[in-house]
Amino acid sequence: MRRVVVTGLGAVTPLGNDVASTWRAALAGESGVDFIRAFDASEYPVRIAAEVKDFDANSVASPKEVRKLDRNVLLALAAAREAVDDAALNGFDPARVGIVFGSAIGGFLGIMEQSEVLRERGPDRISPNFLPNVLVDSASGQLAISLGIRGPNYAVVSACATGSHAVGEAAELIRRGDADAVLAGGTEACMHPLILAGFCAMRGLVAEEEDPARASRPFDATRAGFVMGEGACVLVLEELDAARARGAEIYAEVLGYGASNDAHHMAQPDPESVGVSEMMRAALRRAGVEPERVGYINAHGTSTPLGDAAETKAIKDVFGDHAYELAVSSTKSMMGHTFGAAGAIEAAMCVLALRHGMLPPTINYREPDPACDLDYVPNAARPAQVDVALSNAMGLGGHNGCVLVGRFDDAK
């Protein structure tokens, strides 16, 4: 099997508009959650979200492109350009570079904008750029156009597991020889009254009027729901020999990937966590990694009462006694839930944890829950030399995906 390594990272998140600022804020335990700025949410029962702040779309696209491209695509372009620059990706045959990049919702803001145009001004005023720029695969297509990448290109759509599946499937493209490098990740930008109202109707969100930064509290006994977020993340994956040949700096190795489905409920996790357990076991099995080698898990950890307990149970089912020795944290405590981007952002968090020997915390952890009794790296980052890390993601529809990454050993 061809070995796959990570040689570049790019991100735009509620904590920062690049990887360095995001990582710095995560280690500092800062929160990107605040009152919603994208629209007036004063009449909604929930008025908070984790938005990307001070994003300059003109830094990644021309004024003409900025006018026609959906926000989710612009965020994706920013993350992709940073990742490609970080990897110093050059000299490749464009047909041997691929893109696997997804979104849970895609160009929702563009859809709603043109819906208003149709309602107020009639069908003749709909933009000819409308449909090509609101598809879920618009981001993956635009990345190819902007970066001149002609290899395999497709969008993964699996709700909040999208980012994990994109990274995992990108690694598989390289392993089977269909590409030498792949840009992998996810994007989301759906801060809109209708999406907020929908999640309020589902009773999935937490309302926090006094201190928005305190709202997302995964694994805490008082957790009451998740926080909407937005962002994008791209990982540059490469075949090891190709990366070595060009002298690329290697962050980590992608060891394995697991995917499953709960087959239980469209919106609620299986309380027995069978699918999540199977997902993690599949990643370990495919990588040939013993459970005891995993030192850190970046959990899905959305801060919902059912979800956090179910994920904790799955971790204990898979890792047994070792579950109490490894560290588990949820960076959603700081970034909220970025939906289709979350799995990619959290895979990047694992890569950075391996590289820097630091584990990002679960902030807002105050009251232990008997159903969530693991080491959640509470409130403060922690130095730790970890050899293998796991990133978990679960989505509506029962979709599960995880990525297993390891410290790169050049001697192997």
VOPAGU-2260 file (C-alpha; in pm, 1 decimal, decimal comma):
REM VOPAGU-2260
SITE   aa  ch    i         X         Y         Z
SITE  MET   A    0       0,0       0,0       0,0
SITE  ARG   A    1     121,5     348,9     -82,3
SITE  ARG   A    2     175,8     557,3     230,4
SITE  VAL   A    3      -4,2     890,4     262,0
SITE  VAL   A    4     130,8    1193,9     445,3
SITE  VAL   A    5       6,8    1544,6     524,1
SITE  THR   A    6     224,4    1818,1     376,8
SITE  GLY   A    7       3,1    2126,2     396,1
SITE  LEU   A    8    -277,4    2278,7     601,0
SITE  GLY   A    9    -514,2    2569,2     544,6
SITE  ALA   A   10    -809,5    2687,0     749,7
SITE  VAL   A   11   -1058,8    2965,4     805,9
SITE  THR   A   12   -1241,6    2917,3    1136,1
SITE  PRO   A   13   -1428,4    3107,7    1407,3
SITE  LEU   A   14   -1093,4    3123,5    1590,8
SITE  GLY   A   15    -887,4    3270,0    1308,1
SITE  ASN   A   16    -856,9    3319,4     935,5
SITE  ASP   A   17    -554,6    3093,1     898,6
SITE  VAL   A   18    -405,6    2784,6    1059,6
SITE  ALA   A   19    -156,6    2966,7    1282,3
SITE  SER   A   20    -414,1    3197,5    1442,8
SITE  THR   A   21    -666,0    2914,1    1479,9
SITE  TRP   A   22    -412,7    2688,2    1650,3
SITE  ARG   A   23    -284,9    2967,3    1875,4
SITE  ALA   A   24    -639,3    3053,2    1989,2
SITE  ALA   A   25    -728,0    2687,1    2043,1
SITE  LEU   A   26    -427,2    2632,3    2267,2
SITE  ALA   A   27    -518,4    2948,3    2458,7
SITE  GLY   A   28    -869,9    2814,2    2515,7
SITE  GLU   A   29   -1035,1    3107,5    2343,9
SITE  SER   A   30   -1392,0    3097,3    2219,9
SITE  GLY   A   31   -1515,6    3201,9    1877,6
SITE  VAL   A   32   -1878,5    3204,1    1992,4
SITE  ASP   A   33   -2058,5    3536,9    2013,6
SITE  PHE   A   34   -2387,6    3701,1    1929,7
SITE  ILE   A   35   -2481,9    3657,5    1563,7
SITE  ARG   A   36   -2362,3    3936,6    1336,7
SITE  ALA   A   37   -2473,9    3804,7     996,2
SITE  PHE   A   38   -2837,7    3902,1    1052,1
SITE  ASP   A   39   -3072,3    4029,8    1319,5
SITE  ALA   A   40   -3147,9    3731,2    1542,7
SITE  SER   A   41   -3322,2    3930,3    1816,3
SITE  GLU   A   42   -3655,6    3752,3    1763,3
SITE  TYR   A   43   -3509,5    3401,9    1777,7
SITE  PRO   A   44   -3480,1    3188,4    2091,1
SITE  VAL   A   45   -3110,8    3138,2    2005,4
SITE  ARG   A   46   -2902,8    3444,5    1918,5
SITE  ILE   A   47   -2547,6    3310,3    1924,7
SITE  ALA   A   48   -2317,2    3136,4    1677,5
SITE  ALA   A   49   -1949,7    3080,9    1596,8
SITE  GLU   A   50   -1893,4    3297,6    1289,9
SITE  VAL   A   51   -1580,8    3358,9    1084,8
SITE  LYS   A   52   -1479,8    3715,1    1162,1
SITE  ASP   A   53   -1320,7    3988,5     949,5
SITE  PHE   A   54   -1286,6    3764,0     647,0
SITE  ASP   A   55   -1161,8    3953,6     341,1
SITE  ALA   A   56   -1298,6    3774,7      35,4
SITE  ASN   A   57   -1109,7    4013,1    -192,8
SITE  SER   A   58    -784,8    3858,5     -72,2
SITE  VAL   A   59    -868,3    3528,9    -244,8
SITE  ALA   A   60   -1082,4    3624,6    -544,4
SITE  SER   A   61   -1137,1    3910,9    -787,1
SITE  PRO   A   62   -1422,4    4155,7    -720,4
SITE  LYS   A   63   -1620,7    3992,3   -1001,6
SITE  GLU   A   64   -1576,5    3644,5    -849,0
SITE  VAL   A   65   -1659,5    3773,4    -502,4
SITE  ARG   A   66   -1992,7    3902,2    -633,8
SITE  LYS   A   67   -2092,1    3569,0    -787,9
SITE  LEU   A   68   -1937,8    3305,6    -557,0
SITE  ASP   A   69   -2116,4    3180,7    -248,0
SITE  ARG   A   70   -1952,5    3249,1      87,0
SITE  ASN   A   71   -1883,3    2878,1     142,1
SITE  VAL   A   72   -1678,7    2871,5    -180,5
SITE  LEU   A   73   -1483,9    3183,9     -85,8
SITE  LEU   A   74   -1394,8    3033,7     252,5
SITE  ALA   A   75   -1285,3    2716,5      74,2
SITE  LEU   A   76   -1064,4    2914,5    -165,9
SITE  ALA   A   77    -891,9    3089,1     123,9
SITE  ALA   A   78    -821,9    2760,5     302,4
SITE  ALA   A   79    -704,7    2590,7     -17,8
SITE  ARG   A   80    -464,6    2867,2    -115,0
SITE  GLU   A   81    -311,0    2861,0     231,3
SITE  ALA   A   82    -276,0    2481,8     222,2
SITE  VAL   A   83    -116,4    2478,2    -123,5
SITE  ASP   A   84     126,0    2753,7     -23,2
SITE  ASP   A   85     204,4    2573,7     301,4
SITE  ALA   A   86     281,4    2252,9     113,2
SITE  ALA   A   87     479,9    2442,5    -153,3
SITE  LEU   A   88     291,7    2216,7    -393,2
SITE  ASN   A   89     455,0    2260,3    -731,8
SITE  GLY   A   90     609,7    2054,9   -1006,3
SITE  PHE   A   91     323,6    1803,7   -1014,2
SITE  ASP   A   92     142,5    1687,6   -1322,8
SITE  PRO   A   93    -195,8    1863,7   -1276,8
SITE  ALA   A   94    -371,1    1541,0   -1382,7
SITE  ARG   A   95    -208,1    1359,5   -1088,2
SITE  VAL   A   96    -344,1    1602,9    -829,2
SITE  GLY   A   97    -701,0    1551,5    -708,5
SITE  ILE   A   98    -960,2    1726,2    -496,9
SITE  VAL   A   99   -1204,6    1562,0    -256,9
SITE  PHE   A  100   -1393,1    1842,2     -90,0
SITE  GLY   A  101   -1743,9    1861,3      50,4
SITE  SER   A  102   -2009,4    2053,1     235,8
SITE  ALA   A  103   -2314,8    1954,3     433,1
SITE  ILE   A  104   -2541,0    2224,4     290,4
SITE  GLY   A  105   -2346,9    2391,7       9,8
SITE  GLY   A  106   -2451,1    2727,7    -134,4
SITE  PHE   A  107   -2751,8    2790,6      83,8
SITE  LEU   A  108   -2691,8    3164,4     113,5
SITE  GLY   A  109   -2694,5    3197,6    -264,8
SITE  ILE   A  110   -3014,1    2995,7    -291,3
SITE  MET   A  111   -3191,8    3217,6     -41,9
SITE  GLU   A  112   -3058,3    3534,1    -204,2
SITE  GLN   A  113   -3192,8    3432,6    -546,3
SITE  SER   A  114   -3521,7    3321,8    -388,7
SITE  GLU   A  115   -3565,7    3680,8    -274,5
SITE  VAL   A  116   -3480,5    3806,7    -623,1
SITE  LEU   A  117   -3743,9    3575,2    -772,8
SITE  ARG   A  118   -4006,2    3682,7    -521,7
SITE  GLU   A  119   -3939,9    4054,8    -543,0
SITE  ARG   A  120   -3824,5    4105,5    -903,6
SITE  GLY   A  121   -3943,2    3805,4   -1105,2
SITE  PRO   A  122   -3782,2    3516,8   -1297,7
SITE  ASP   A  123   -3612,5    3737,3   -1556,0
SITE  ARG   A  124   -3383,9    3881,9   -1289,9
SITE  ILE   A  125   -3235,4    3554,5   -1165,8
SITE  SER   A  126   -2857,0    3554,1   -1202,8
SITE  PRO   A  127   -2711,5    3326,9   -1474,2
SITE  ASN   A  128   -2440,8    3246,6   -1219,2
SITE  PHE   A  129   -2697,4    3115,9    -972,3
SITE  LEU   A  130   -2703,9    2739,7   -1029,5
SITE  PRO   A  131   -2332,7    2679,9   -1103,5
SITE  ASN   A  132   -2238,8    2851,9    -778,8
SITE  VAL   A  133   -2476,7    2698,6    -523,1
SITE  LEU   A  134   -2421,3    2327,3    -583,7
SITE  VAL   A  135   -2255,1    2126,3    -309,8
SITE  ASP   A  136   -1972,6    2052,8    -554,3
SITE  SER   A  137   -1929,5    2418,5    -652,1
SITE  ALA   A  138   -1642,2    2452,7    -405,4
SITE  SER   A  139   -1452,6    2150,0    -536,2
SITE  GLY   A  140   -1503,7    2267,4    -893,2
SITE  GLN   A  141   -1394,6    2622,7    -817,8
SITE  LEU   A  142   -1082,4    2501,6    -639,0
SITE  ALA   A  143    -984,5    2309,6    -952,2
SITE  ILE   A  144   -1044,4    2610,4   -1175,8
SITE  SER   A  145    -860,0    2853,4    -950,3
SITE  LEU   A  146    -562,3    2624,7    -885,2
SITE  GLY   A  147    -538,3    2448,4   -1221,7
SITE  ILE   A  148    -592,0    2099,5   -1078,8
SITE  ARG   A  149    -714,9    1841,5   -1331,9
SITE  GLY   A  150    -709,6    1510,5   -1143,6
SITE  PRO   A  151   -1001,3    1323,0    -980,2
SITE  ASN   A  152   -1244,1    1573,2    -833,5
SITE  TYR   A  153   -1564,3    1517,0    -642,0
SITE  ALA   A  154   -1766,7    1640,3    -347,3
SITE  VAL   A  155   -1848,3    1430,3     -43,3
SITE  VAL   A  156   -2184,4    1495,4     123,3
SITE  SER   A  157   -2250,7    1320,6     452,6
SITE  ALA   A  158   -2381,5    1593,6     682,2
SITE  CYS   A  159   -2143,9    1661,7     971,0
SITE  ALA   A  160   -1919,0    1367,9     879,5
SITE  THR   A  161   -1841,7    1526,7     541,0
SITE  GLY   A  162   -1495,9    1661,0     629,7
SITE  SER   A  163   -1379,1    1329,9     773,3
SITE  HIS   A  164   -1506,2    1133,0     476,6
SITE  ALA   A  165   -1336,2    1376,8     238,7
SITE  VAL   A  166    -997,9    1332,1     408,4
SITE  GLY   A  167   -1039,6     955,7     429,6
SITE  GLU   A  168   -1149,2     914,6      68,4
SITE  ALA   A  169    -868,7    1142,6     -49,7
SITE  ALA   A  170    -617,6     917,5     123,1
SITE  GLU   A  171    -774,5     618,5     -50,6
SITE  LEU   A  172    -734,0     787,4    -391,1
SITE  ILE   A  173    -361,1     809,9    -326,1
SITE  ARG   A  174    -330,7     460,3    -181,3
SITE  ARG   A  175    -480,2     299,8    -490,1
SITE  GLY   A  176    -260,2     503,0    -722,6
SITE  ASP   A  177    -521,8     733,2    -876,8
SITE  ALA   A  178    -341,6    1048,8    -761,0
SITE  ASP   A  179      -8,1    1152,9    -613,2
SITE  ALA   A  180    -149,3    1445,2    -416,5
SITE  VAL   A  181    -503,0    1543,9    -314,5
SITE  LEU   A  182    -656,4    1852,8    -158,8
SITE  ALA   A  183    -906,7    1727,6      97,5
SITE  GLY   A  184   -1149,8    1896,8     329,6
SITE  GLY   A  185   -1480,5    2070,8     376,2
SITE  THR   A  186   -1652,3    2406,2     397,2
SITE  GLU   A  187   -1968,7    2551,8     546,0
SITE  ALA   A  188   -2131,1    2894,0     548,1
SITE  CYS   A  189   -2500,1    2880,8     631,2
SITE  MET   A  190   -2556,5    3162,3     879,1
SITE  HIS   A  191   -2911,7    3238,5     773,9
SITE  PRO   A  192   -3241,5    3291,5     959,5
SITE  LEU   A  193   -3396,7    2980,2     804,4
SITE  ILE   A  194   -3115,3    2749,8     914,9
SITE  LEU   A  195   -3121,7    2899,2    1262,4
SITE  ALA   A  196   -3499,8    2858,2    1279,1
SITE  GLY   A  197   -3472,5    2497,8    1163,0
SITE  PHE   A  198   -3223,1    2404,2    1431,7
SITE  CYS   A  199   -3429,1    2591,1    1690,9
SITE  ALA   A  200   -3732,6    2385,0    1585,1
SITE  MET   A  201   -3527,3    2066,6    1627,3
SITE  ARG   A  202   -3431,3    2185,4    1977,2
SITE  GLY   A  203   -3069,4    2109,4    1903,7
SITE  LEU   A  204   -2912,7    2446,6    1981,7
SITE  VAL   A  205   -2811,6    2596,1    2313,2
SITE  ALA   A  206   -2920,5    2947,7    2408,4
SITE  GLU   A  207   -2678,4    3152,1    2618,3
SITE  GLU   A  208   -2767,9    3515,0    2668,8
SITE  GLU   A  209   -2528,4    3609,7    2946,7
SITE  ASP   A  210   -2200,7    3468,7    2816,6
SITE  PRO   A  211   -2198,7    3322,4    2463,6
SITE  ALA   A  212   -1843,2    3195,0    2509,6
SITE  ARG   A  213   -1976,9    2959,6    2778,1
SITE  ALA   A  214   -2247,0    2807,7    2555,2
SITE  SER   A  215   -2063,3    2509,7    2404,6
SITE  ARG   A  216   -1962,6    2279,0    2688,7
SITE  PRO   A  217   -1907,0    1926,1    2557,3
SITE  PHE   A  218   -1915,3    1639,6    2807,2
SITE  ASP   A  219   -2009,2    1874,7    3092,3
SITE  ALA   A  220   -2308,9    1768,3    3300,4
SITE  THR   A  221   -2485,9    2096,8    3217,7
SITE  ARG   A  222   -2442,8    2073,7    2839,7
SITE  ALA   A  223   -2762,0    2172,4    2663,7
SITE  GLY   A  224   -2700,4    2173,8    2288,7
SITE  PHE   A  225   -2459,7    2274,0    2015,1
SITE  VAL   A  226   -2362,3    2608,2    1864,1
SITE  MET   A  227   -2384,2    2677,1    1489,6
SITE  GLY   A  228   -2049,6    2751,2    1326,8
SITE  GLU   A  229   -1893,6    2819,2     987,7
SITE  GLY   A  230   -1551,8    2773,4     831,5
SITE  ALA   A  231   -1337,0    2576,0     590,5
SITE  CYS   A  232   -1030,3    2354,9     608,1
SITE  VAL   A  233    -801,5    2189,7     352,1
SITE  LEU   A  234    -534,9    1926,1     408,6
SITE  VAL   A  235    -282,5    1854,1     135,0
SITE  LEU   A  236    -225,2    1478,5     125,8
SITE  GLU   A  237      62,5    1326,5     -70,6
SITE  GLU   A  238     207,1     990,0    -151,3
SITE  LEU   A  239     513,8     952,6      69,3
SITE  ASP   A  240     772,8     888,5    -201,2
SITE  ALA   A  241     650,6    1188,0    -400,9
SITE  ALA   A  242     670,0    1408,5     -93,0
SITE  ARG   A  243    1020,0    1284,9     -11,9
SITE  ALA   A  244    1137,0    1333,9    -370,1
SITE  ARG   A  245    1048,1    1701,7    -366,7
SITE  GLY   A  246    1176,0    1758,6     -12,7
SITE  ALA   A  247     835,4    1841,5     129,4
SITE  GLU   A  248     794,9    1909,2     498,7
SITE  ILE   A  249     579,1    1632,6     643,5
SITE  TYR   A  250     333,3    1705,6     923,5
SITE  ALA   A  251     202,6    1356,3     992,4
SITE  GLU   A  252      95,6    1031,5     827,7
SITE  VAL   A  253    -262,4     928,8     751,6
SITE  LEU   A  254    -269,8     576,4     892,4
SITE  GLY   A  255    -632,6     476,9     852,1
SITE  TYR   A  256    -990,6     575,3     787,3
SITE  GLY   A  257   -1319,5     432,9     907,7
SITE  ALA   A  258   -1679,0     489,6     798,3
SITE  SER   A  259   -2013,3     348,9     906,4
SITE  ASN   A  260   -2378,2     432,0     961,5
SITE  ASP   A  261   -2591,6     405,6    1274,1
SITE  ALA   A  262   -2899,5     291,3    1076,4
SITE  HIS   A  263   -3097,3     419,3    1373,7
SITE  HIS   A  264   -3248,1     769,3    1332,8
SITE  MET   A  265   -3206,7    1073,0    1107,8
SITE  ALA   A  266   -3128,8    1312,2    1393,7
SITE  GLN   A  267   -3054,9    1115,3    1710,1
SITE  PRO   A  268   -2748,7     901,1    1785,6
SITE  ASP   A  269   -2782,6     531,5    1853,8
SITE  PRO   A  270   -2761,4     508,0    2235,8
SITE  GLU   A  271   -2571,2     181,2    2197,0
SITE  SER   A  272   -2317,8     354,4    1968,4
SITE  VAL   A  273   -2273,4      45,4    1752,9
SITE  GLY   A  274   -2201,5     238,5    1433,1
SITE  VAL   A  275   -1954,1     474,1    1596,7
SITE  SER   A  276   -1771,8     181,3    1755,6
SITE  GLU   A  277   -1757,0      -1,0    1421,4
SITE  MET   A  278   -1617,6     311,6    1255,4
SITE  MET   A  279   -1327,5     342,2    1499,4
SITE  ARG   A  280   -1253,1     -30,9    1488,7
SITE  ALA   A  281   -1244,5     -17,2    1108,8
SITE  ALA   A  282    -987,7     262,5    1110,4
SITE  LEU   A  283    -766,1      78,4    1359,1
SITE  ARG   A  284    -798,1    -248,3    1170,8
SITE  ARG   A  285    -718,2    -100,5     830,9
SITE  ALA   A  286    -416,5      79,0     974,5
SITE  GLY   A  287    -291,9    -224,6    1166,4
SITE  VAL   A  288    -278,0      -9,5    1480,3
SITE  GLU   A  289    -341,1    -152,4    1826,0
SITE  PRO   A  290    -590,2      53,8    2030,9
SITE  GLU   A  291    -329,9     110,0    2302,2
SITE  ARG   A  292    -118,4     317,6    2061,9
SITE  VAL   A  293    -384,4     590,3    2035,5
SITE  GLY   A  294    -302,3     869,7    2275,7
SITE  TYR   A  295    -549,5    1140,5    2175,0
SITE  ILE   A  296    -899,5    1161,5    2028,0
SITE  ASN   A  297   -1044,4    1483,1    1892,5
SITE  ALA   A  298   -1404,8    1395,8    1963,7
SITE  HIS   A  299   -1713,8    1484,4    1764,7
SITE  GLY   A  300   -1826,3    1626,8    2100,8
SITE  THR   A  301   -2103,0    1865,1    1995,9
SITE  SER   A  302   -2223,7    1943,7    2350,3
SITE  THR   A  303   -2557,2    1764,0    2315,6
SITE  PRO   A  304   -2680,1    1548,7    2605,3
SITE  LEU   A  305   -2733,7    1234,6    2394,6
SITE  GLY   A  306   -2446,7    1269,5    2151,0
SITE  ASP   A  307   -2163,8    1321,1    2398,3
SITE  ALA   A  308   -2276,4    1028,7    2613,5
SITE  ALA   A  309   -2308,0     801,2    2309,3
SITE  GLU   A  310   -1960,6     892,1    2183,2
SITE  THR   A  311   -1810,7     834,3    2526,4
SITE  LYS   A  312   -1970,2     490,0    2536,8
SITE  ALA   A  313   -1830,3     407,6    2193,9
SITE  ILE   A  314   -1479,4     510,2    2296,3
SITE  LYS   A  315   -1500,0     285,6    2602,4
SITE  ASP   A  316   -1638,7      -2,4    2395,4
SITE  VAL   A  317   -1349,8      20,5    2147,5
SITE  PHE   A  318   -1059,8     103,3    2378,1
SITE  GLY   A  319   -1160,4     -77,1    2697,2
SITE  ASP   A  320    -944,0      13,5    2996,4
SITE  HIS   A  321    -719,5     220,3    2770,8
SITE  ALA   A  322   -1006,7     466,1    2724,8
SITE  TYR   A  323    -924,2     599,5    3071,5
SITE  GLU   A  324    -558,4     650,3    2981,2
SITE  LEU   A  325    -594,1     840,0    2653,0
SITE  ALA   A  326    -694,4    1206,9    2623,8
SITE  VAL   A  327   -1018,0    1318,0    2458,6
SITE  SER   A  328   -1108,6    1677,5    2377,6
SITE  SER   A  329   -1367,3    1864,9    2176,3
SITE  THR   A  330   -1252,2    2175,9    1993,7
SITE  LYS   A  331   -1618,8    2244,4    1918,8
SITE  SER   A  332   -1620,2    2391,9    2267,8
SITE  MET   A  333   -1433,0    2683,2    2106,5
SITE  MET   A  334   -1541,7    2676,4    1741,0
SITE  GLY   A  335   -1898,6    2554,5    1761,2
SITE  HIS   A  336   -2016,5    2302,4    1503,9
SITE  THR   A  337   -1892,9    2388,3    1154,6
SITE  PHE   A  338   -2094,6    2104,1     998,5
SITE  GLY   A  339   -1934,2    1996,0     669,5
SITE  ALA   A  340   -1602,9    2157,5     762,8
SITE  ALA   A  341   -1584,1    2011,1    1113,1
SITE  GLY   A  342   -1425,1    1675,0    1031,6
SITE  ALA   A  343   -1147,4    1837,5     829,3
SITE  ILE   A  344   -1079,8    2106,6    1089,9
SITE  GLU   A  345   -1061,4    1844,4    1362,3
SITE  ALA   A  346    -835,4    1617,7    1156,8
SITE  ALA   A  347    -606,0    1919,4    1121,6
SITE  MET   A  348    -621,6    1969,1    1499,2
SITE  CYS   A  349    -498,2    1611,5    1542,3
SITE  VAL   A  350    -214,9    1669,3    1294,6
SITE  LEU   A  351    -109,0    1983,2    1480,5
SITE  ALA   A  352    -132,0    1807,0    1817,8
SITE  LEU   A  353     110,6    1541,1    1692,9
SITE  ARG   A  354     344,5    1797,4    1541,0
SITE  HIS   A  355     361,2    2035,0    1835,9
SITE  GLY   A  356     318,5    1795,7    2126,7
SITE  MET   A  357      20,2    1992,5    2260,1
SITE  LEU   A  358    -341,4    1884,8    2309,1
SITE  PRO   A  359    -614,0    2149,1    2262,7
SITE  PRO   A  360    -860,4    2164,6    2550,8
SITE  THR   A  361   -1230,5    2117,6    2602,4
SITE  ILE   A  362   -1321,3    2455,4    2747,6
SITE  ASN   A  363   -1622,5    2526,4    2969,4
SITE  TYR   A  364   -1584,8    2191,7    3145,9
SITE  ARG   A  365   -1698,7    2244,2    3505,8
SITE  GLU   A  366   -1935,4    1970,3    3621,5
SITE  PRO   A  367   -1847,9    1603,2    3559,3
SITE  ASP   A  368   -2118,0    1377,9    3418,3
SITE  PRO   A  369   -2119,8    1011,4    3528,5
SITE  ALA   A  370   -2208,7     917,1    3170,1
SITE  CYS   A  371   -1902,7    1106,3    3042,0
SITE  ASP   A  372   -1618,9     990,5    3263,4
SITE  LEU   A  373   -1306,1    1016,4    3046,5
SITE  ASP   A  374   -1015,0    1261,4    3043,9
SITE  TYR   A  375   -1150,1    1550,5    2836,6
SITE  VAL   A  376    -842,2    1777,2    2869,2
SITE  PRO   A  377   -1052,8    2022,4    3068,5
SITE  ASN   A  378   -1015,0    2396,0    3017,9
SITE  ALA   A  379    -641,4    2420,0    2945,2
SITE  ALA   A  380    -413,7    2285,8    2672,8
SITE  ARG   A  381    -174,4    2013,2    2779,0
SITE  PRO   A  382     171,9    1911,9    2659,2
SITE  ALA   A  383     176,5    1547,1    2550,9
SITE  GLN   A  384     391,5    1342,3    2315,7
SITE  VAL   A  385     132,3    1140,4    2125,5
SITE  ASP   A  386     218,1     892,1    1851,0
SITE  VAL   A  387    -132,2     826,6    1714,4
SITE  ALA   A  388    -443,0    1046,8    1718,6
SITE  LEU   A  389    -799,7     989,5    1604,8
SITE  SER   A  390   -1055,0    1241,3    1477,6
SITE  ASN   A  391   -1422,4    1141,4    1507,2
SITE  ALA   A  392   -1721,0    1281,8    1317,8
SITE  MET   A  393   -2088,6    1194,2    1313,6
SITE  GLY   A  394   -2369,8    1347,1    1111,4
SITE  LEU   A  395   -2744,2    1363,6    1057,5
SITE  GLY   A  396   -2862,9    1048,9     887,1
SITE  GLY   A  397   -2634,9     836,7    1104,7
SITE  HIS   A  398   -2321,3     902,0     900,0
SITE  ASN   A  399   -1995,6     831,0    1083,4
SITE  GLY   A  400   -1637,8     891,2     974,0
SITE  CYS   A  401   -1300,1     898,1    1145,3
SITE  VAL   A  402    -941,6     961,8    1042,3
SITE  LEU   A  403    -642,6     804,6    1217,2
SITE  VAL   A  404    -316,6     999,8    1194,6
SITE  GLY   A  405      27,4     917,9    1328,7
SITE  ARG   A  406     353,3    1092,9    1401,2
SITE  PHE   A  407     565,0    1053,8    1089,7
SITE  ASP   A  408     861,6     820,9    1125,8
SITE  ASP   A  409    1108,7     885,6     844,3
SITE  ALA   A  410    1298,2     567,4     930,6
SITE  LYS   A  411    1011,9     344,5     816,4
